[in-house]
């Protein structure tokens, strides 16, 4: 719906094209970025030549996480949704030479690093290297929404950065250093142009479990 795009746009990147198979997501993206072409189709049906995709310096992709999540059935690449990652590799390979994206910025769940005894991440690393990119675990960053934004959500995401061997002699990405919680809160408040939730919410101690249960029960009744 434009999460990656809004971040890149805010940092000064020009958005060239986007794709998603979900009609509602594409409509939302088009509403937010009316001047950016959106291809509403499965990435497996996408072609650089046929769809005349413009070469980009940075290709971002958040591939389905259900098959890699601790909360799911953990089928990994045995799940068709998990194999969407391989379509990204195929698409990148259709760009040749200097047209190949300089950087790949991929997003998924942190459990991708450790699931199946590390086999999932090994597959990701092998595929990226085979596609001509520098990539290893040190080029990964696990970020929590509550630490990086003012949103009231405890949600970790894994970001992976791969660098093209055609353009780089090594992978230049280094994860940001850990920051004290106070600095995280102040930084997120500044980015969001407000004081943030810390003005109203005490994060120093967990709430009574009855409060969480009451909330979940109420949500279930509303559903």
ZAVODO-247603 format. One record per residue: x, y, z of N, C-alpha, C in turn; residue number from 0. Coordinates in pm, 1 decimal. Layout:
PT X Y Z X Y Z X Y Z NUM
...
//
This chain:
PT 81.7 -121.6 0.0 0.0 0.0 0.0 84.9 126.4 0.0 0
PT 216.3 110.4 -10.0 303.5 226.9 -19.6 392.5 250.5 99.7 1
PT 408.1 148.9 186.3 495.2 166.3 302.0 639.2 190.9 263.3 2
PT 693.9 101.1 182.8 830.0 120.0 132.5 839.9 250.3 54.1 3
PT 742.7 272.5 -33.5 746.5 389.4 -122.5 746.3 519.9 -44.4 4
PT 665.1 527.5 61.0 659.5 652.7 137.2 792.9 681.7 204.4 5
PT 859.9 576.5 254.4 990.7 596.2 315.5 1095.0 641.9 215.1 6
PT 1095.9 575.9 99.2 1192.4 614.3 -4.9 1163.4 754.3 -56.9 7
PT 1035.5 784.9 -75.8 996.5 917.1 -123.8 1038.4 1024.6 -24.7 8
PT 1020.2 997.3 103.8 1056.4 1094.7 207.5 1206.5 1120.6 210.6 9
PT 1285.6 1021.3 169.5 1431.1 1036.2 168.3 1483.9 1089.2 35.2 10
PT 1394.7 1125.1 -55.6 1436.7 1190.8 -179.1 1451.8 1102.2 -300.5 11
PT 1413.4 973.8 -290.3 1421.1 885.0 -406.0 1302.0 909.4 -499.2 12
PT 1326.6 901.2 -628.8 1219.7 910.9 -727.7 1159.0 772.5 -747.8 13
PT 1028.6 762.0 -737.3 959.3 634.0 -751.8 926.3 610.5 -898.8 14
PT 964.3 494.5 -952.7 949.0 468.4 -1096.0 831.6 377.2 -1128.6 15
PT 809.1 273.4 -1047.4 697.2 182.2 -1070.6 677.7 95.8 -947.1 16
PT 560.7 34.3 -938.9 529.5 -53.6 -826.4 438.6 -164.6 -876.3 17
PT 433.5 -273.8 -801.4 346.9 -384.9 -840.0 294.6 -457.2 -716.7 18
PT 171.5 -506.2 -725.8 110.2 -587.9 -621.5 -6.8 -661.9 -683.5 19
PT -36.7 -779.8 -631.4 -146.5 -858.8 -686.8 -281.0 -825.0 -624.5 20
PT -280.7 -746.9 -516.6 -404.1 -715.0 -445.8 -463.1 -583.9 -498.0 21
PT -589.3 -588.9 -541.1 -652.8 -471.7 -601.8 -665.4 -356.5 -503.0 22
PT -702.4 -387.2 -377.9 -718.5 -281.1 -277.9 -584.6 -214.4 -246.8 23
PT -478.1 -295.3 -238.4 -345.1 -239.0 -212.4 -302.7 -147.4 -326.4 24
PT -328.3 -190.0 -449.4 -291.5 -108.3 -565.8 -371.2 21.7 -568.5 25
PT -499.4 14.2 -534.4 -582.9 134.3 -532.5 -533.8 232.3 -426.6 26
PT -494.7 178.9 -311.0 -441.5 263.7 -204.0 -310.0 328.4 -247.1 27
PT -223.6 248.6 -309.4 -95.6 301.3 -357.1 -119.8 413.0 -459.4 28
PT -210.7 387.7 -552.9 -238.0 488.6 -657.1 -293.4 616.7 -595.5 29
PT -373.7 602.5 -490.7 -427.8 720.7 -423.7 -316.3 802.6 -359.2 30
PT -218.5 733.9 -301.6 -109.4 802.5 -232.4 -4.7 855.9 -329.3 31
PT 17.4 781.7 -439.8 119.9 820.8 -537.8 59.2 814.9 -677.9 32
PT -26.4 911.6 -711.7 -100.8 907.3 -838.7 -13.6 912.9 -963.2 33
PT 109.3 961.4 -951.1 196.3 975.1 -1068.5 287.5 854.1 -1091.1 34
PT 279.6 754.2 -1003.4 366.4 636.5 -1013.8 288.3 521.1 -1076.7 35
PT 338.2 463.5 -1188.2 268.8 350.0 -1249.9 261.6 230.7 -1154.7 36
PT 142.2 170.8 -1143.7 121.0 54.3 -1059.0 71.6 -61.0 -1145.2 37
PT 143.1 -172.2 -1143.2 103.9 -290.2 -1219.1 32.1 -386.0 -1125.0 38
PT -97.1 -403.9 -1147.5 -177.6 -489.6 -1061.3 -174.4 -632.8 -1114.5 39
PT -75.5 -708.2 -1067.4 -63.4 -847.2 -1110.8 33.5 -921.4 -1020.0 40
PT 31.8 -1052.7 -1030.0 124.1 -1137.7 -956.6 264.7 -1113.5 -1009.5 41
PT 362.1 -1105.9 -919.9 499.8 -1081.6 -963.2 548.5 -1192.1 -1056.0 42
PT 489.8 -1312.2 -1045.1 528.7 -1423.2 -1132.9 493.1 -1395.2 -1277.5 43
PT 398.1 -1305.2 -1300.7 356.0 -1271.1 -1436.5 423.8 -1145.2 -1488.4 44
PT 514.8 -1090.8 -1409.3 581.4 -966.0 -1445.3 705.3 -995.0 -1529.3 45
PT 730.5 -909.2 -1627.6 847.3 -925.7 -1715.2 909.9 -789.6 -1742.0 46
PT 1040.6 -781.8 -1727.9 1109.7 -655.7 -1753.1 1090.3 -611.1 -1897.5 47
PT 1103.5 -705.0 -1992.2 1092.1 -670.4 -2133.9 947.8 -643.2 -2174.4 48
PT 857.9 -735.7 -2141.6 717.9 -722.7 -2184.1 651.5 -602.3 -2119.1 49
PT 675.5 -583.2 -1990.6 612.9 -471.7 -1918.5 694.5 -343.6 -1925.4 50
PT 807.7 -348.4 -1996.0 893.1 -231.5 -2015.4 923.9 -162.2 -1881.4 51
PT 971.8 -241.3 -1787.5 1005.5 -187.0 -1656.1 1132.2 -102.8 -1664.6 52
PT 1123.9 17.1 -1614.9 1239.1 107.4 -1616.7 1343.9 60.8 -1516.3 53
PT 1471.7 59.6 -1554.6 1576.9 23.3 -1458.7 1575.3 117.2 -1338.4 54
PT 1606.5 62.8 -1222.4 1608.2 142.7 -1098.9 1739.3 119.0 -1024.7 55
PT 1779.2 215.2 -945.9 1900.5 201.1 -864.8 1876.5 112.6 -743.2 56
PT 1757.9 126.3 -683.1 1722.8 49.0 -563.9 1589.5 -20.0 -588.1 57
PT 1587.5 -151.2 -574.1 1462.2 -225.5 -584.6 1422.3 -271.6 -445.5 58
PT 1302.2 -234.4 -402.4 1252.8 -273.0 -270.9 1144.9 -379.1 -287.3 59
PT 1140.7 -472.8 -194.5 1040.7 -579.2 -202.1 1014.2 -636.5 -63.9 60
PT 886.6 -640.0 -27.6 845.2 -708.3 93.8 770.0 -833.6 52.7 61
PT 838.2 -946.5 48.9 772.8 -1068.2 0.1 694.4 -1134.9 112.9 62
PT 592.3 -1216.3 80.8 502.3 -1272.3 182.6 577.9 -1339.3 296.6 63
PT 531.9 -1311.6 418.8 603.8 -1360.3 536.1 533.9 -1475.9 607.0 64
PT 410.8 -1510.3 563.0 334.3 -1610.9 637.9 408.1 -1743.4 651.9 65
PT 477.3 -1785.2 546.4 544.0 -1915.9 550.6 673.7 -1913.5 630.0 66
PT 722.4 -1794.9 668.1 845.4 -1782.6 745.9 820.0 -1737.0 889.7 67
PT 696.6 -1706.2 921.3 663.2 -1652.0 1052.3 652.4 -1761.0 1158.0 68
PT 690.9 -1726.8 1280.0 673.9 -1819.0 1392.6 526.0 -1848.3 1417.7 69
PT 440.3 -1754.2 1380.7 297.3 -1769.6 1405.5 228.3 -1855.6 1299.7 70
PT 298.6 -1887.3 1189.6 238.5 -1964.3 1081.5 272.9 -2111.5 1089.7 71
PT 256.7 -2180.5 974.9 286.5 -2324.1 973.7 433.0 -2353.0 939.9 72
PT 510.9 -2247.4 912.3 657.4 -2256.1 895.1 696.2 -2352.4 782.5 73
PT 631.0 -2340.6 669.8 663.0 -2426.6 556.1 775.9 -2369.6 470.2 74
PT 812.6 -2244.9 494.0 924.7 -2186.2 422.1 907.1 -2189.1 271.7 75
PT 1009.4 -2237.2 202.6 1005.5 -2240.1 56.4 920.3 -2354.4 2.0 76
PT 865.2 -2438.3 88.9 769.2 -2539.0 45.7 630.6 -2478.3 26.2 77
PT 612.8 -2356.7 72.9 487.2 -2283.5 58.7 496.4 -2196.0 -66.7 78
PT 395.1 -2197.8 -155.1 399.2 -2112.0 -274.7 422.0 -1965.1 -241.5 79
PT 370.8 -1919.1 -127.7 392.6 -1779.5 -89.1 539.0 -1754.0 -57.8 80
PT 604.4 -1851.2 3.2 746.8 -1837.0 33.3 831.5 -1830.9 -92.0 81
PT 787.5 -1899.0 -196.9 864.2 -1901.7 -321.3 852.3 -1772.2 -401.2 82
PT 770.5 -1678.4 -352.9 765.0 -1547.2 -418.0 902.2 -1481.1 -419.9 83
PT 981.7 -1509.4 -318.2 1118.4 -1455.5 -313.8 1195.2 -1492.5 -440.4 84
PT 1175.5 -1612.2 -491.5 1247.5 -1657.2 -610.6 1203.8 -1580.4 -734.9 85
PT 1080.3 -1530.0 -735.5 1034.6 -1447.5 -847.7 1105.4 -1312.7 -847.4 86
PT 1138.1 -1263.9 -728.1 1215.5 -1139.2 -718.9 1353.6 -1160.1 -779.6 87
PT 1414.6 -1272.9 -748.0 1545.8 -1305.0 -803.9 1537.8 -1315.7 -956.6 88
PT 1432.9 -1380.7 -1005.9 1414.6 -1393.2 -1151.5 1401.0 -1255.9 -1216.9 89
PT 1319.7 -1170.1 -1157.3 1295.7 -1038.2 -1214.7 1423.0 -955.2 -1217.0 90
PT 1498.0 -958.9 -1107.8 1624.5 -885.6 -1102.3 1718.6 -935.0 -1211.3 91
PT 1720.1 -1066.9 -1237.0 1807.3 -1124.2 -1338.1 1772.4 -1082.6 -1479.2 92
PT 1650.1 -1032.8 -1500.8 1610.5 -988.0 -1634.2 1667.1 -850.5 -1668.1 93
PT 1712.7 -778.8 -1566.2 1787.7 -654.8 -1591.4 1932.4 -695.3 -1616.9 94
PT 1991.0 -646.5 -1721.5 2125.8 -689.3 -1758.5 2229.7 -581.1 -1734.2 95
PT 2351.0 -626.3 -1701.2 2465.4 -536.1 -1688.9 2440.5 -420.2 -1595.4 96
PT 2468.2 -299.3 -1647.0 2456.7 -178.6 -1566.6 2312.6 -146.3 -1530.6 97
PT 2214.6 -208.0 -1599.9 2074.2 -182.3 -1569.1 2026.9 -256.5 -1444.8 98
PT 2104.6 -351.6 -1398.6 2063.9 -428.4 -1282.1 2062.4 -336.1 -1159.7 99
PT 1960.7 -347.8 -1072.1 1955.5 -260.9 -953.8 2085.1 -265.5 -873.4 100
PT 2132.1 -149.7 -833.5 2254.8 -142.6 -754.6 2234.8 -205.0 -616.6 101
PT 2118.0 -180.4 -560.0 2087.9 -230.3 -425.7 1950.1 -296.1 -423.5 102
PT 1939.5 -403.3 -347.4 1811.2 -466.0 -319.1 1781.3 -445.3 -171.4 103
PT 1663.2 -395.2 -141.8 1619.5 -375.8 -4.1 1497.3 -464.1 17.6 104
PT 1515.5 -573.6 91.9 1411.0 -673.0 111.1 1363.2 -673.2 255.8 105
PT 1235.9 -708.5 274.5 1177.8 -707.1 408.6 1098.2 -833.5 434.1 106
PT 1108.5 -885.4 557.6 1033.0 -1002.9 598.4 1031.5 -1008.9 751.3 107
PT 1005.8 -1125.8 806.0 1002.4 -1142.7 951.9 1139.0 -1189.7 1003.1 108
PT 1176.9 -1153.4 1125.0 1307.1 -1194.0 1178.5 1327.9 -1344.7 1183.9 109
PT 1219.1 -1422.3 1194.9 1233.7 -1568.0 1205.1 1292.9 -1628.1 1077.7 110
PT 1291.7 -1551.2 969.3 1355.5 -1597.6 845.7 1503.2 -1626.8 868.0 111
PT 1565.4 -1555.9 961.8 1708.2 -1575.2 989.5 1737.9 -1712.0 1049.7 112
PT 1643.6 -1765.5 1128.1 1673.2 -1884.0 1208.1 1586.4 -2005.0 1175.8 113
PT 1477.9 -1984.6 1102.7 1384.8 -2093.7 1076.6 1448.1 -2209.8 1002.7 114
PT 1393.2 -2329.4 1027.8 1443.4 -2453.1 966.5 1592.6 -2471.1 992.1 115
PT 1635.5 -2434.0 1112.5 1776.2 -2449.5 1148.6 1870.7 -2362.6 1067.6 116
PT 1818.1 -2251.7 1016.9 1900.5 -2161.1 935.7 1894.2 -2189.0 786.7 117
PT 1821.3 -2293.0 744.8 1816.6 -2331.5 602.9 1748.3 -2226.0 517.1 118
PT 1647.0 -2159.9 571.7 1577.2 -2058.2 492.7 1672.0 -1943.6 457.4 119
PT 1742.3 -1893.6 558.3 1832.1 -1781.3 531.4 1947.1 -1823.9 440.4 120
PT 1996.6 -1945.3 455.9 2100.7 -1995.1 365.9 2052.1 -1993.1 222.2 121
PT 1925.8 -2029.7 200.3 1869.6 -2027.8 64.3 1864.6 -1885.0 10.4 122
PT 1821.2 -1792.3 92.7 1816.5 -1651.7 52.0 1955.4 -1602.1 16.0 123
PT 2053.2 -1634.1 99.7 2190.4 -1589.4 76.0 2245.8 -1649.2 -53.5 124
PT 2223.4 -1777.6 -76.6 2273.3 -1841.8 -198.7 2209.8 -1781.7 -323.5 125
PT 2079.9 -1759.9 -318.9 2010.5 -1706.5 -436.2 2057.5 -1565.4 -469.4 126
PT 2076.5 -1483.4 -367.7 2122.0 -1346.9 -390.9 2264.1 -1344.9 -446.0 127
PT 2349.6 -1429.6 -392.5 2486.6 -1434.8 -442.2 2490.2 -1488.2 -584.9 128
PT 2405.9 -1587.5 -614.6 2400.1 -1642.6 -749.5 2350.2 -1537.7 -849.7 129
PT 2267.7 -1445.0 -801.6 2214.5 -1339.0 -886.9 2314.8 -1226.3 -908.6 130
PT 2431.2 -1234.4 -842.9 2534.9 -1133.8 -862.4 2538.9 -1025.3 -756.8 131
PT 2500.3 -1059.7 -633.6 2495.3 -959.8 -526.6 2578.8 -1001.5 -406.4 132
PT 2643.2 -900.4 -346.0 2711.6 -921.9 -218.5 2604.7 -928.1 -110.8 133
PT 2607.5 -1031.8 -30.0 2508.2 -1042.2 76.6 2552.6 -1142.3 181.5 134
PT 2536.9 -1104.0 308.0 2559.6 -1193.5 421.6 2479.0 -1140.1 540.0 135
PT 2479.9 -1212.0 649.3 2392.7 -1177.3 761.0 2426.6 -1041.6 822.4 136
PT 2549.2 -998.3 811.7 2586.0 -868.1 867.3 2518.0 -753.0 793.9 137
PT 2460.1 -781.0 677.0 2388.2 -679.3 601.0 2238.5 -684.8 629.7 138
PT 2203.4 -740.1 744.6 2063.8 -749.2 787.3 2041.4 -661.0 910.1 139
PT 1920.7 -612.1 923.1 1886.1 -524.5 1035.3 1746.1 -559.0 1083.3 140
PT 1733.4 -590.8 1211.0 1602.4 -615.8 1270.9 1559.6 -488.5 1342.8 141
PT 1447.8 -431.5 1299.6 1398.2 -306.7 1358.5 1260.1 -329.8 1418.2 142
PT 1233.1 -263.1 1529.2 1103.0 -273.5 1594.9 1026.5 -143.1 1573.7 143
PT 901.4 -156.9 1533.0 818.8 -39.9 1505.0 813.6 55.0 1624.7 144
PT 802.7 0.0 1744.2 789.9 85.0 1863.8 916.0 165.3 1892.1 145
PT 1031.2 117.9 1844.1 1157.3 188.2 1866.8 1187.1 291.2 1758.1 146
PT 1139.3 266.6 1638.2 1175.3 352.3 1525.3 1067.1 451.6 1486.5 147
PT 945.8 434.4 1540.2 836.2 526.0 1508.9 759.9 556.4 1637.8 148
PT 659.1 640.5 1625.4 574.1 672.2 1740.1 448.2 586.3 1742.3 149
PT 444.0 482.9 1660.9 326.1 396.7 1655.1 319.8 303.1 1775.6 150
PT 201.3 275.9 1827.9 186.4 189.6 1945.9 183.2 43.0 1907.0 151
PT 289.8 -5.9 1850.8 293.2 -144.8 1804.1 430.1 -206.7 1831.2 152
PT 429.9 -321.4 1899.7 553.3 -395.8 1925.8 567.4 -498.8 1814.1 153
PT 637.0 -460.5 1707.9 641.4 -543.3 1586.1 780.5 -535.7 1524.6 154
PT 849.2 -648.0 1521.6 983.5 -651.7 1463.7 978.3 -690.2 1316.1 155
PT 1064.8 -626.7 1237.4 1075.5 -659.5 1095.3 1222.9 -676.2 1060.7 156
PT 1249.1 -764.2 965.6 1384.2 -790.2 918.3 1405.9 -719.3 785.0 157
PT 1511.6 -640.1 776.5 1549.1 -573.8 652.1 1682.5 -630.6 604.4 158
PT 1689.1 -663.6 476.6 1808.6 -723.6 416.8 1853.3 -638.5 298.0 159
PT 1980.2 -604.7 294.5 2034.7 -520.8 187.7 2141.5 -598.6 111.2 160
PT 2122.0 -610.4 -18.9 2219.8 -676.6 -105.7 2273.5 -575.3 -206.0 161
PT 2404.0 -582.3 -235.7 2470.3 -485.9 -323.7 2523.7 -555.6 -448.7 162
PT 2496.4 -497.4 -563.7 2536.9 -556.0 -691.3 2689.4 -561.6 -705.5 163
PT 2741.0 -677.6 -744.0 2885.1 -690.2 -766.8 2928.5 -613.6 -891.5 164
PT 2834.4 -580.3 -978.9 2866.8 -501.2 -1097.6 2897.9 -356.2 -1059.6 165
PT 2840.5 -310.4 -948.3 2855.5 -170.7 -908.0 2941.4 -151.2 -783.6 166
PT 2956.8 -256.4 -701.0 3029.2 -243.5 -574.3 3134.6 -353.5 -562.3 167
PT 3243.5 -321.0 -492.8 3345.9 -421.5 -465.3 3319.5 -491.9 -332.6 168
PT 3217.5 -445.7 -257.7 3176.5 -508.6 -132.2 3038.3 -453.2 -99.6 169
PT 2974.1 -510.0 1.2 2843.6 -459.8 45.2 2865.0 -345.6 144.5 170
PT 2825.1 -222.8 109.5 2855.0 -108.3 195.4 2758.9 -91.2 312.1 171
PT 2652.4 -172.0 317.7 2550.4 -149.0 420.7 2595.4 -198.0 556.9 172
PT 2574.3 -113.7 657.1 2596.5 -150.3 796.5 2472.0 -111.7 874.3 173
PT 2416.4 -203.8 952.8 2297.7 -169.5 1032.0 2325.9 -52.4 1124.2 174
PT 2226.5 31.3 1150.0 2245.2 142.8 1244.4 2281.5 89.5 1381.7 175
PT 2365.1 160.6 1456.4 2399.9 115.6 1592.4 2278.9 122.9 1683.7 176
PT 2277.5 37.7 1784.1 2169.6 40.8 1882.4 2170.9 174.2 1955.4 177
PT 2051.2 224.5 1981.8 2039.9 351.2 2053.2 1968.7 329.9 2186.0 178
PT 1999.2 413.3 2286.8 1925.5 404.6 2413.4 1777.0 428.0 2389.5 179
PT 1693.2 370.4 2474.5 1548.9 383.8 2455.4 1504.6 528.7 2455.3 180
PT 1566.1 611.7 2537.2 1528.3 752.8 2541.6 1556.6 821.3 2409.2 181
PT 1669.9 785.8 2347.7 1704.9 845.3 2218.7 1611.0 796.3 2109.7 182
PT 1569.0 671.2 2118.0 1475.3 616.8 2020.4 1343.4 691.3 2026.5 183
PT 1292.9 713.4 2145.7 1165.3 781.3 2161.8 1173.0 924.2 2110.8 184
PT 1282.2 994.4 2143.9 1298.4 1132.6 2101.0 1309.4 1141.2 1949.9 185
PT 1385.6 1048.7 1889.7 1403.5 1048.9 1745.5 1272.8 1021.9 1672.7 186
PT 1196.4 921.8 1720.4 1070.4 889.7 1654.4 971.6 1004.1 1667.5 187
PT 972.5 1073.0 1780.1 882.4 1186.1 1798.5 915.2 1297.8 1700.4 188
PT 1044.8 1326.3 1681.3 1085.4 1430.3 1587.2 1046.3 1394.7 1445.1 189
PT 1066.9 1265.3 1408.1 1032.1 1224.2 1271.5 883.7 1236.9 1245.5 190
PT 801.8 1218.8 1346.4 657.6 1223.7 1328.9 599.5 1361.2 1358.9 191
PT 686.3 1455.7 1390.5 640.7 1592.0 1412.3 550.5 1608.7 1533.1 192
PT 568.7 1527.8 1636.5 486.7 1536.4 1756.4 566.0 1480.9 1873.8 193
PT 507.9 1487.8 1991.6 577.3 1441.7 2110.9 584.3 1290.2 2118.8 194
PT 494.7 1218.6 2051.0 496.1 1073.0 2056.4 412.9 1020.9 2172.3 195
PT 394.7 891.2 2175.2 309.4 827.7 2275.5 368.9 830.4 2415.1 196
PT 500.2 852.0 2425.6 562.5 851.2 2557.4 507.6 962.4 2647.0 197
PT 444.0 1061.5 2585.1 382.2 1167.7 2664.0 259.2 1115.0 2739.1 198
PT 200.8 1006.5 2687.0 76.8 955.1 2745.9 89.9 812.6 2798.5 199
PT 186.0 736.3 2747.8 197.0 595.1 2780.8 323.6 569.1 2861.6 200
PT 309.9 498.0 2972.7 424.3 459.5 3054.2 472.9 322.7 3007.0 201
PT 589.7 317.7 2942.8 643.6 193.5 2889.4 736.2 122.5 2989.7 202
PT 755.3 178.3 3105.2 857.2 126.8 3195.9 819.2 -5.3 3260.9 203
PT 691.0 -36.4 3267.4 648.9 -162.4 3328.3 528.7 -217.5 3252.9 204
PT 515.9 -350.6 3247.2 401.7 -411.3 3176.9 271.7 -384.1 3250.1 205
PT 162.2 -384.3 3175.7 31.3 -364.0 3235.5 -19.3 -494.5 3296.4 206
PT -125.1 -485.0 3373.3 -186.7 -604.5 3430.2 -239.1 -691.7 3317.1 207
PT -220.7 -822.5 3329.3 -263.6 -913.1 3223.5 -413.6 -904.6 3198.0 208
PT -489.9 -869.9 3302.1 -635.5 -860.1 3284.7 -673.2 -752.2 3183.8 209
PT -590.6 -649.2 3173.4 -619.2 -543.1 3077.6 -605.0 -593.8 2934.7 210
PT -502.4 -674.3 2908.4 -484.2 -729.0 2774.9 -596.8 -826.7 2741.5 211
PT -632.7 -909.9 2837.5 -738.8 -1007.0 2813.2 -871.1 -936.3 2786.2 212
PT -898.5 -830.1 2858.0 -1021.5 -754.9 2836.8 -1025.9 -698.5 2695.4 213
PT -914.1 -647.3 2649.3 -908.0 -589.4 2515.3 -932.9 -695.6 2409.7 214
PT -866.9 -809.9 2422.5 -882.4 -915.1 2323.1 -1025.2 -968.9 2322.5 215
PT -1084.7 -982.7 2440.4 -1221.3 -1032.6 2447.3 -1317.7 -933.8 2381.2 216
PT -1293.4 -809.1 2402.3 -1379.6 -708.5 2342.3 -1367.1 -708.5 2190.6 217
PT -1245.5 -721.9 2142.0 -1223.9 -727.6 1998.2 -1292.5 -849.5 1938.4 218
PT -1284.7 -962.3 2008.0 -1346.4 -1083.7 1958.1 -1497.6 -1068.2 1949.4 219
PT -1557.2 -1002.4 2050.3 -1700.8 -980.0 2047.7 -1741.4 -886.9 1934.4 220
PT -1658.2 -785.4 1907.9 -1687.8 -692.8 1799.0 -1678.2 -762.2 1664.0 221
PT -1583.2 -854.7 1649.4 -1569.2 -926.1 1523.6 -1690.6 -1016.1 1498.6 222
//
